[in-house]
Amino acid sequence: MLIRFALVVFISLLAFPGVLQAQLSCPVEHQISAEFENGAAWKMCWDSRKRENIVLSDVHFQPAGAPLYSVFNTLRLSQLHVSYDDSNVTYNDVTEFGLGGGYVVELNQKDCPAGQLIEIDGLNRLCTLLSDEDDSYKTPTETRQSQSISVFSVSQVGSYAYLVTWKFFADGSVEPSVGAAGALQRSTDAAHSHHGRTLEDVPDKSWLSHTHNYYWQIDFDLGENPKDDVVSELEFVTDKDGRRAFTKTPILVEAAKAINPRNMTSWLISDGHDESGVTPGYLIEPQNYGHKMVNKVTDPFTEFDFFVTRQNDCERFVSENAKYYPECGEDIVQFVNDEHLSGEDIVIWHRISFHHVPRNEDRHVMHSHWDGFVMQARNLHAQTPGHSGEESDQVLAAIAGAPVQNDASAETNNSATGCNISSSHQRSRDIAFCLMLLVSIIYTRRRCSNEYMA
């Protein structure tokens, strides 16, 4: 498989020479490097902590033919919060039990097919796995698959097995995710509880529904200066006529934000101020947003989905933080205290929720259900990674036939072909465009007709 992928993974400094320019801050045995077919590469350090288990640090990406680029200082799952629908039990698995230490499951080669097993405390407990993904892009004449390296480990907490995974793509994007497997944890003797479901052949109890709240902590260090990153909130506000106006609001002080699906909320982390629109950065677009558990009384942090704070070593866990750092706040809501972010090392925290309603198929062993999000790379490349840059005849014809419309003429455009004759100043230019479009359509139709007759 490694030969087919034309990828090489080294857990050492012997990894590809282009990345040797960056000296990582960890011992050789704690380094992970990967190089992809398109010439891009990732390089990082790993560690296993008693609470979070996997913590990745000093994470760098190298676009094809470009210098190594710093992306993250640290990556970790900060809290795994579980709230049952009967409100009787709430778990904070990371701080109550921990995902590391004795909770980490030993892996074998079947768990890590054609991958690299890495020892934690003398046992194979970490896997780096190379894989092909869905199409990276597809044109009428070419298809290229995306490639990625996954770093994952499995933690058994109670009846649940959590597959904590970090996937790094060849285009620079990153996908953190958690797969929940194992067995159902809690039930009630009430046969027809409003807080759960009775499963087949178990008529005398109900298995309780519950919400998994996954909270990731992402410490971005984009580029050479770790203190010039800027976080902006992006929204598309729909007016009475159905048009969507784009707004971009820099977050200048620590903030707690809730997703607004109506406005298509997303967040952009830029390497400095993105006034030109081409500054390197990462977009977090919560496309998997669907479930949300809010309990302001007992768990006030559940009201929000996205947080921006200054980096502070004692602000480590989203909840029950004071158990380990009494000098700091109890939860992330207390971390957000209006401190200015300009010129500071910025940390973002993101929550994804999943409401698990038991079903017959969950008895006796559950299928894995996966939740996560994507940090999409933006402007790390000059063009589509791995593409030659040459458009096919079909693509050129499609570009030529695309309708053009500006804001000033939007209300007066009644042309079904996309030609906009809206003002005397533009008529000459628009007529010329329409003639070019007509010629393109005639040429395309004749070509298709000839190919069909042949």
ZAMARGU-4260 file (C-alpha; in steps of 0.2 Angstrom, whole numbers, plus 5000, padded with zeros to 4 digits):
<rodrens>
0) 5000/5000/5000 | 5014/5012/5004 | 5021/5009/4986 | 5004/5012/4978 | 5002/5028/4988
5) 5020/5033/4984 | 5020/5040/5002 | 5034/5038/5015 | 5032/5040/5033 | 5046/5041/5045
10) 5046/5043/5064 | 5063/5051/5064 | 5074/5065/5057 | 5078/5055/5042 | 5062/5061/5034
15) 5063/5070/5017 | 5077/5083/5016 | 5065/5097/5012 | 5058/5097/5029 | 5075/5095/5038
20) 5076/5114/5038 | 5065/5114/5053 | 5072/5107/5069 | 5057/5101/5080 | 5056/5103/5098
25) 5054/5085/5102 | 5066/5069/5102 | 5067/5059/5086 | 5056/5045/5093 | 5042/5058/5095
30) 5042/5065/5077 | 5030/5061/5063 | 5033/5066/5045 | 5024/5062/5029 | 5027/5067/5011
35) 5013/5066/4998 | 5013/5063/4979 | 5009/5081/4975 | 5025/5086/4984 | 5017/5093/5000
40) 5023/5087/5017 | 5018/5088/5036 | 5030/5087/5051 | 5025/5087/5069 | 5028/5081/5087
45) 5017/5069/5097 | 5015/5066/5115 | 5003/5056/5126 | 4996/5065/5142 | 4986/5057/5156
50) 4971/5068/5153 | 4970/5072/5134 | 4981/5057/5128 | 4986/5063/5111 | 4994/5081/5110
55) 5002/5086/5094 | 5014/5101/5094 | 5026/5110/5083 | 5015/5106/5068 | 5022/5112/5051
60) 5015/5110/5033 | 5026/5112/5017 | 5017/5116/5001 | 5025/5108/4986 | 5040/5118/4981
65) 5038/5130/4995 | 5047/5133/5012 | 5040/5124/5028 | 5026/5134/5036 | 5022/5134/5054
70) 5003/5131/5057 | 5000/5125/5075 | 5009/5126/5092 | 4998/5113/5100 | 4982/5102/5095
75) 4972/5093/5108 | 4955/5087/5113 | 4952/5098/5128 | 4936/5090/5135 | 4924/5076/5131
80) 4907/5081/5140 | 4893/5069/5141 | 4876/5074/5147 | 4861/5062/5149 | 4843/5067/5144
85) 4837/5063/5162 | 4849/5077/5169 | 4854/5065/5182 | 4872/5061/5177 | 4885/5072/5167
90) 4902/5066/5164 | 4918/5076/5160 | 4928/5061/5154 | 4945/5070/5151 | 4946/5078/5168
95) 4936/5064/5178 | 4945/5049/5171 | 4957/5054/5157 | 4960/5047/5139 | 4978/5043/5142
100) 4988/5032/5154 | 4979/5015/5158 | 4964/5020/5147 | 4974/5019/5131 | 4970/5003/5121
105) 4984/4992/5114 | 4983/4991/5095 | 4988/4978/5083 | 4991/4978/5064 | 4973/4975/5060
110) 4969/4991/5069 | 4982/5000/5059 | 4982/4992/5042 | 4998/4996/5032 | 5001/5009/5044
115) 5015/5013/5057 | 5012/5007/5075 | 5020/5018/5089 | 5023/5013/5107 | 5016/5022/5122
120) 5023/5016/5138 | 5030/5000/5130 | 5014/4995/5120 | 5008/4999/5103 | 4995/5012/5106
125) 4997/5025/5092 | 4994/5023/5074 | 4999/5034/5059 | 4990/5028/5043 | 4991/5034/5025
130) 4976/5034/5014 | 4968/5040/4998 | 4953/5050/5000 | 4939/5056/4989 | 4942/5066/4973
135) 4953/5081/4977 | 4947/5088/4960 | 4939/5081/4944 | 4939/5089/4927 | 4932/5082/4911
140) 4950/5075/4907 | 4958/5072/4924 | 4954/5065/4941 | 4966/5066/4956 | 4963/5059/4973
145) 4967/5068/4989 | 4979/5060/5001 | 4981/5061/5020 | 4990/5055/5035 | 4979/5050/5051
150) 4986/5050/5068 | 4975/5041/5080 | 4973/5032/5097 | 4959/5023/5106 | 4954/5026/5124
155) 4942/5015/5133 | 4932/5025/5146 | 4918/5015/5155 | 4908/5007/5141 | 4913/5018/5128
160) 4929/5017/5116 | 4934/5034/5109 | 4944/5034/5093 | 4953/5051/5094 | 4959/5055/5077
165) 4969/5069/5068 | 4969/5069/5049 | 4981/5080/5039 | 4978/5082/5021 | 4990/5085/5006
170) 4982/5102/5003 | 4986/5108/5020 | 4968/5105/5028 | 4966/5097/5044 | 4951/5086/5051
175) 4950/5082/5070 | 4937/5069/5074 | 4931/5057/5087 | 4923/5040/5084 | 4912/5034/5098
180) 4911/5015/5099 | 4909/5002/5113 | 4893/4999/5122 | 4878/5009/5129 | 4882/5016/5146
185) 4866/5019/5156 | 4849/5013/5157 | 4833/5015/5168 | 4821/5003/5175 | 4807/5013/5168
190) 4801/5003/5153 | 4794/5018/5144 | 4805/5032/5149 | 4803/5049/5140 | 4822/5050/5141
195) 4827/5035/5131 | 4821/5020/5122 | 4817/5002/5125 | 4827/4990/5114 | 4821/4973/5107
200) 4822/4958/5119 | 4825/4970/5134 | 4807/4975/5138 | 4810/4979/5157 | 4822/4994/5154
205) 4825/5010/5144 | 4842/5015/5138 | 4845/5033/5140 | 4848/5046/5126 | 4863/5057/5129
210) 4873/5071/5121 | 4892/5070/5117 | 4900/5087/5117 | 4918/5087/5110 | 4928/5102/5113
215) 4945/5104/5104 | 4958/5117/5109 | 4968/5123/5094 | 4983/5134/5097 | 4987/5142/5080
220) 5005/5149/5076 | 5003/5154/5058 | 5020/5158/5049 | 5035/5166/5057 | 5026/5177/5071
225) 5015/5167/5083 | 5008/5183/5089 | 5001/5191/5073 | 4986/5179/5070 | 4969/5187/5068
230) 4952/5178/5070 | 4937/5185/5060 | 4919/5180/5061 | 4911/5178/5043 | 4893/5179/5040
235) 4881/5180/5025 | 4866/5190/5030 | 4850/5188/5019 | 4840/5203/5015 | 4821/5204/5011
240) 4825/5201/4992 | 4834/5185/4996 | 4852/5192/4992 | 4866/5187/5004 | 4878/5201/5010
245) 4895/5195/5016 | 4902/5203/5032 | 4919/5200/5040 | 4921/5205/5058 | 4938/5204/5067
250) 4937/5197/5084 | 4948/5209/5094 | 4945/5204/5112 | 4942/5187/5120 | 4925/5180/5115
255) 4912/5166/5116 | 4902/5163/5100 | 4887/5153/5095 | 4884/5147/5078 | 4870/5156/5068
260) 4865/5144/5054 | 4854/5157/5046 | 4869/5168/5043 | 4880/5153/5039 | 4893/5158/5052
265) 4911/5153/5050 | 4928/5158/5057 | 4944/5163/5048 | 4961/5162/5056 | 4973/5173/5046
270) 4992/5175/5047 | 4990/5193/5050 | 4977/5205/5044 | 4968/5198/5029 | 4965/5215/5020
275) 4970/5208/5003 | 4960/5193/5004 | 4975/5182/4999 | 4983/5180/5016 | 4987/5162/5022
280) 4975/5155/5034 | 4962/5142/5039 | 4943/5143/5038 | 4932/5134/5051 | 4915/5131/5043
285) 4904/5121/5055 | 4895/5111/5041 | 4892/5096/5053 | 4882/5107/5065 | 4865/5099/5069
290) 4863/5095/5087 | 4866/5106/5102 | 4864/5104/5120 | 4862/5119/5131 | 4861/5119/5150
295) 4865/5137/5156 | 4862/5132/5174 | 4874/5118/5177 | 4885/5119/5162 | 4886/5137/5156
300) 4899/5134/5143 | 4887/5123/5133 | 4878/5139/5127 | 4893/5143/5115 | 4901/5133/5100
305) 4917/5144/5097 | 4929/5153/5109 | 4944/5164/5106 | 4956/5167/5121 | 4974/5172/5124
310) 4986/5157/5126 | 4988/5153/5145 | 4996/5137/5151 | 4983/5136/5165 | 4968/5137/5154
315) 4969/5119/5148 | 4951/5111/5150 | 4935/5117/5145 | 4926/5112/5161 | 4933/5106/5178
320) 4949/5116/5175 | 4950/5122/5193 | 4952/5104/5198 | 4970/5105/5191 | 4973/5124/5190
325) 4964/5132/5205 | 4972/5149/5201 | 4963/5149/5185 | 4945/5148/5180 | 4933/5134/5182
330) 4928/5133/5164 | 4931/5142/5148 | 4917/5155/5150 | 4928/5161/5164 | 4943/5161/5153
335) 4934/5174/5142 | 4937/5190/5152 | 4938/5203/5138 | 4957/5203/5137 | 4963/5211/5121
340) 4970/5199/5107 | 4981/5210/5096 | 4999/5205/5097 | 4995/5190/5108 | 4996/5171/5105
345) 4978/5166/5101 | 4970/5150/5105 | 4953/5144/5098 | 4941/5131/5105 | 4928/5123/5095
350) 4913/5112/5100 | 4904/5099/5090 | 4889/5090/5098 | 4880/5073/5094 | 4864/5068/5102
355) 4864/5049/5103 | 4847/5040/5103 | 4849/5022/5107 | 4843/5009/5093 | 4842/4991/5092
360) 4858/4990/5082 | 4867/4997/5097 | 4864/4981/5107 | 4876/4973/5112 | 4890/4983/5103
365) 4888/5000/5095 | 4894/5004/5077 | 4906/5019/5078 | 4898/5036/5076 | 4910/5050/5070
370) 4909/5068/5074 | 4922/5082/5069 | 4925/5097/5058 | 4938/5103/5045 | 4950/5117/5046
375) 4951/5121/5028 | 4968/5128/5021 | 4966/5145/5012 | 4979/5153/5001 | 4993/5141/5006
380) 4995/5137/4987 | 4995/5148/4972 | 4983/5136/4963 | 4975/5119/4965 | 4988/5108/4973
385) 4995/5095/4961 | 4986/5102/4945 | 4997/5108/4930 | 4987/5124/4929 | 4982/5121/4911
390) 4963/5121/4908 | 4955/5109/4896 | 4944/5115/4881 | 4929/5110/4891 | 4934/5121/4906
395) 4938/5136/4895 | 4921/5134/4886 | 4912/5134/4903 | 4922/5149/4909 | 4917/5158/4893
400) 4899/5154/4895 | 4898/5159/4913 | 4886/5174/4916 | 4894/5190/4923 | 4884/5202/4934
405) 4889/5216/4946 | 4880/5223/4961 | 4875/5239/4952 | 4866/5230/4938 | 4858/5216/4948
410) 4841/5223/4949 | 4840/5227/4930 | 4847/5211/4923 | 4832/5202/4914 | 4843/5192/4902
415) 4841/5173/4902 | 4858/5171/4894 | 4867/5181/4907 | 4870/5196/4896 | 4867/5212/4906
420) 4862/5227/4896 | 4859/5239/4911 | 4866/5256/4907 | 4873/5266/4892 | 4890/5266/4899
425) 4891/5247/4898 | 4882/5243/4882 | 4897/5242/4871 | 4906/5231/4882 | 4891/5220/4886
430) 4887/5218/4867 | 4904/5213/4864 | 4903/5200/4878 | 4887/5193/4871 | 4894/5191/4854
435) 4909/5182/4861 | 4897/5171/4871 | 4887/5167/4856 | 4902/5162/4846 | 4907/5151/4860
440) 4890/5142/4861 | 4890/5139/4842 | 4907/5132/4842 | 4903/5121/4857 | 4887/5114/4849
445) 4896/5111/4832 | 4910/5102/4841 | 4898/5091/4851 | 4887/5088/4835 | 4903/5082/4826
450) 4908/5071/4840 | 4891/5063/4841 | 4890/5060/4822 | 4907/5052/4822
</rodrens>
